[in-house]
C-alpha cells in the first residue's frame, strides 16, 4: 500500500489500527489488547447486512518493532503516517480485553460483524481516561507525525443512559444530555493531547457547539451544516466523503468516474474559508 501511495505521489497514510473487530497494535502497558483483542472467532461474509459467518478464527497485530519499521519505510517515501485509535465507540475489541472499561463490565467477545455496537467506553469512569492516556502516550512515542486520530464516530448512547457512573458524570459536569457526554469526552481527550503537543483529528460526528478544544474534523457522512460552521470558526476539515473516497468500496458503488468527479470544497462555502479544507 505504501508503494502504491508513493507511486501516486500521495504523502499521508491514515492508519486505522483499532475497531470492534480487532485491536491491531501492541500496547506494552496493556498486553491483553493483543492477547485477547487481536483475535476473533469468525468473520461476517456476504455484506454488512448478512447473518452468515465463515467459522474461521482470525488474528494478528503489529508489534511496536513492526510499527517502527513501517514508519521508517514510509518516511523513506516521504509519507506521513497518522494513526487512528477509535474511541469511545468502535471499541469492542478493547472492551473484550478489559471489560471494566465498559458501563456494564460483563465479558465481551471481539465482534465478528460490522455495524453499530451498544457497548462503548464508559465516560463516567476515571479509569477509562487513565487507560486512554496511557495508550495514547505509547502511540505518541511511536509515531512522529504529532497528529493522532481519535475517532468519535457512530457512538450509541444507550448504555450511557442506563449507567449510574455516566449519569453521575452528566450531573457533576452540568451537561444537558448524553450527546454532551460525547462532547465532554472529546474535549477531555483533545485537551490532553493538545497539552503534550499533539494535534487531534475526530470524525465529524463529534462536532458540537460546546466543543472547546481545537480539533481537525474529518468529514465522512451527514452533518454538513455543522462542518460548515466548524470551518467558518477557523477549524480545519479533511473532506473525505465516503461516497467518493473510500477505497474499500466496490467499483459498482464508487466507479472511477465518480471518484474523479469529487469536489472537496463544499458548494456553499465562501472562498475565504477554502484554505481550511484539506484533502
N, C-alpha and C positions, 0 to 999 in steps of 0.2 A: 504493500500500500504506500509506503513512504517513497519507494522508487517511482511509482506512478504519480504521486503528488509532485515529486521533484520534476518529472518529465513534463508536467503541465504547468510548471513554474508557480505552483501554489506554495505558500510559505507557512501555513498554520495547520496543525493536526489536532482536532478536538477529540480527545481520547476518553470515551465513556467507559469507566472502569468498574462501576458497580450498578446493580439493578436488583429487581425482585428475583431474578432467575440466576443470579450468581455474583459473588464478590471476587474480583479478578486481580487484586494486588495485595502483596504481603504487607501487613502492618505488624511490626515486631512486638508492639505492646499488647496487641490483641490477636494471638495466634489462632483463636477459634474462627476468625473471619475467613481464613483459608482452610483450616482443618474441617470446618463444617460448611461455611458459606460458599465455598467454591464448588460444592458438589450438589447435584440434583438427581432425583431418581429416574426421571424421564423427561421428554420434551414434547410439547404440543406440535402436532403436524396438521397440515390441511388448512392453514389460515387462522386468523386471530379469533374467529368465532367457532372453530372446530372443537369438538369434545374428544377428538382422537389423541392418543399419546403413543409414542413409539416404543415405550417399555425399555429403552436403552439408557443406562446411567451415563451421566455426563459430568466431567470435572476438568479443572485446570485453572491455573493462576500464574501471574508473573511474579517472580521473586524480585526483591529490590535490586539485586545484581542484574537481572534481566532488564529492569526499567532503566538502569544507568546505561546499559549497553545500547538500548533502543534510543535513548535521548542523545547519546553521542553520535549514533548513526544518523539521526535526524539533523543534528547540528551540522554535521559534515555536508549536508544537503541544504543548509540554510532554512531548515524547517523548525518552527517553534511548536512544542507540544503543550497543549493546555489540558490538564486532567479534569475530569468530572467525577465527583463523589456525590451521588444523588441523595438528597435529604429534604425534608423529613419523610417524604413518600418514596416510593420505589425502593424500599429498604428491607424487603422481606428476607433477603439473604443475611443482612446484618442482624435482624431480629431472630432468625433461626440460630445464629451463632451466640447471641446474647439476648435472650428473651426479656431480661429485666429492662431493656431499652424501650419496650412497648408499654402501652397502657394496661393491657391485660396480664402480661407476664407469663402466660402459659407457653408450652413448647410449640414451635413452628417448624414447618418444613420449608426448605428453599422452594420457591414457586416453580411449577412445571408448565405454567401457562401465562399468556400475556393478558393485559387488561388492568383494570383498577383493583387495588387491594385495600380493604378497610383498615388493616393493621399497619400503622405507621409509627414513627418515633414519637414518644410521649413528650410533649412540650412542658409538662408540669414537673418533670423530674430533673433535678440538678445533675444527676449522674449522666443523663443524656448529653448535656452540654460539655461535661468533663470528657466523655468519650469522644465527642466530635472534635473538640480542641486537640486532644492527643493524636487522633487520626490525622487531622489537618497539619499538625506540626511535622509529622513524618512525610506527608505529601509535599509540604513546602520545602523541606530539606532535600527532597529527591528532584523536584522539577525546578529548573532555573527560570521559568517563564515569568514568575511573580504574578501569575493570574491563575485563579482556581475557580472552576465552575462548581457551584453547589446545588444545582438542580432546582427544586422547588415546584416542579410541575405535578399536576394530577394528584393533589393531596386531598384525600377524602377526610371529612371531619367527624364522621360518626363516632369513632372511638373517643375523640376529644370531648364530645357532648356528654358521654357516659362516664368519663374518667374523673374521679374526685380530685386527683392531682392537677389535671388540666383546668378544671373548674375553679380550683383554688387560685391557680396562677392567673386566670382570667380576672378574678375578683381583686387580687392583690395589685395587679398592673392596671386596673381600671379600664379593661378592654370591653368593648361592646358585645362582641360575639366571637365564635370560633374562627371566623375568617381573619379576625385581627390577631388571633393566636399565631397564624402563619406569618403575619407581618411582624409580630414580636420576635418570632423565631428568626426570620430573615434579617431583621435589624441587629439582633444579638450576634449572629454568626458573622455578618458583614462587618460589624464594629470590631470584632475580634481579629478578623483577617486584615482589615484596613490598618489596625494598630500595629501589626507586625509587617507592614509594607507590602501586603498582597492586594491586588485588585480582585474584584469579585464579579462573577457572571452568574445571573439567575435567569431561568426561563420566565417568559412574560406573565405566567400565572401568578407570580409573586407581586406584581405591581399593585400599589395601593397608595391612596393619598397620605397615609400615615407612615409610609416608608421613609425613615430618617437617613439611613446610610446611603452613600453613593454606590450604586451598582451599575454594571453593564447589563442591559437587558438583552436576552436572546429571544427573538420572536419566532414562534413556530405555528401557532394556530389561535384563532379567536382573539378578542380583546384589543383590536387595533386602536380604538379610541384612547385607551389607557397608554398604549405605546406612543401615540402622537403627543399626548400630554407629557410623558416622560422626556421625549425629545425636546419639546418646547421649553422644558425646565432646564435644559442643558445636559440631559443624560444621553449617553451613547447607547445605540441599539444595533445588534447584529441581526440583519434581516435574513432569516433562513426559513421562509415559508415552506412548510412540509410538502406542499403540492408540487413545488418546483425543484427543490434542492436535496431531498432525501435520496441518497444513492442506494439504499436497500429496497426501494420500491421497484416493482416490475416495470418494464417498458410500456406495458399496457396502461399503467397508471401515470407514469411520467415519461412520455416519449421524448426523444431528443428535441423535437420541435418545441415542446412545452418548456423544457429547461432553458433553451435559447431565448424564449420569449420573456423570461423572468426579468422584471424591473424592480430592483431592490428599494428604490426610492418610492415611498408611499405617495399616491397621486395627490392627496390633499395637503401634503407637507410643503410649507413655504420654502423657497430656495435658500434663505439664510440659515436654515436648520439642516440642509442636506449633509453638511460636514459631520453631523452626529450619527449618520447611518453608516454601518460597517458591513462588509460582505466579502 
